[in-house]
Amino acid sequence: QVQLVESGGGLVQAGGSLRLSCAASRRTFETYAMGWFRQAPGKEREFGAAISWSTGTTHYADSVKGRFTISRDNAKNTVYLQMNSLKPEDTAVYYCAASPYLITTPGEYRYWGQGTQVTVSS
């Protein structure tokens, strides 16, 4: 059974940092690229960052580039999103997802976690 479980969300002041984690079942992790998406109230789900499963190639949305870093620990079947210099506009539910491809389109991701809330206060 494929499972993705996010953790690490919370409330932080603007300028602060958080690290999100996503634990995946081994079968998912070994063959899939992993991505982080976010969805704010009243807005569509948007791409944040993605990492390939083999080479560690990464992609970032312009809105998070230079502030967020995606990484993965294959031994722990876990992908991380280090978020620095957080802004109030980063407030959203953050989801990790798995795709056969390193891609930014939500529709191409096959499996999704339940989401974790990140709230950045001004």
N, C-alpha and C positions, 0 to 999 in steps of 0.2 A: 504494500500500500504506500502510495506517495504522500509524504507529509512535509510541509514547510511550516516551521514555527518561529515567529519573530519574537524578539525581546529587546529591552533596552530603551524603550520610549519613556517619555516623562515630560516634566515641566522644567524649562531652563530659561534664564534671562538672555536677552539679546547679547550677542558676543560670546556666549558660552559654547560648550561642546557636549555632544552626546555620541555614543557608539551603539549602533544597532547591530544585533546578531540575528542570523537566520540559520537554524539547524535543519538539515535536510536528510531524508533517508538516503542510504548509500547509493541505491540504484539511480536515484535522481541526480545526485551530485556528480557521479562519475562521468556522465555523458551529456550533461546539459550546461549551457551557459546560464548564469544567474544574473538577475536584474533587481534593482530597487525602483519602485514607483511610489508616487504619493498622490493623495487626493484630498483636497481641501473642500470644505462645505460649499455646495453649489457649483463646484467646478468639476471638470473632467479629470480622470486619472491621467497623470503625466509621468513621462519617463524621467528618471533621475540619473541612474548609472547602471552599467552592465559590465560583466567580466566573463571571458571565455573559460571553458573548463580545462583546456589543455595548456595554452600558451600564456594565459594570464593577461591577454589583451583587454584593454578597458575602453569604454566609451562613457562620456559624461554629457549631460544637458548643459547648455551654456549658463543656465541659472545657478548651477552648483559647481561648475568647474573652478578649480582653485581653492574651494572650501571643503568639498566632500571627497573622500577617498574610499573606493570599493576595493576589497581584498577578499581572498578566500584561503582557508586552511583545509586542504584536501584530506589531511589525516583526521581532522575532526568533523568533516562533512559540514562545514560552517562557512557562511559568507558574512562579511562585515560591511558596515557603512559607517565610517568615521566622519562625523559632521562637526566642522569647526566654524567659528565666526557666524553663528546662527543668527538669523533675522526673523522678525515676526512673520514675514511672508513665507517662511519655511514651515509654518504651522500646518499640519495635515496628518492624516493617517498614512503611515508608510507601510508598503507591502513589499515582500520579496516574492520573486517568481522565477520559474525555470522554463527555459526554451531550448529547443534543439539548435537554435541559431543565435549568434551574437547580434542582436537586433534591438531597436528602440521602440518598436510598435507593440503596444499592449496585447493586441489580438493574436500575436505570434507566440505568446507565452502560454504554456500548456497547464502549468500548475501554479497555484497561488497560496500564499499564507493567509492568515486571518487578519493581519494588520496590527500595527502598534501605533498608538497616538503620540505625536510629538507636538508640544505646545511651547512656543517661544514668546515670552512676555517682553514688552518694550520698557 
